[in-house]
């Protein structure tokens, strides 16, 4: 995952969520990630009752926005950086629902994306 671009990481997230939608059943939420660093971009993750869709840019109004560097984003996705610790140390900034941010971290951990690296 370290060698993949942020775009490729998002493609992988969308793929695993489509293959195994159980963890996102019943959810209707829009997450936005504003990623800084060498590999920047804004990405939105739309979760709607068991389906996930990732778009680059802003297509909808986010329920929760997270801002972090590309390196810290990859660390979080691989489970090497705890979201709460990242927030407490200023590596992650959250706008909107903190509860939704914590819920997404739990969901991403269920997919164990570090194994798809």
Secondary structure, DSSP 8 states (H G I E B T S, - for coil): -TTS-HHHHHHHHHHHHHH-GGGGTT-EEEEEEEEESSS-EEEEEEEETTEEEEEES--S--SEEEEEEHHHHHHHHTTSS-HHHHHHTTS-EEEE-HHHHHHHHHHHHHHTGGGG-
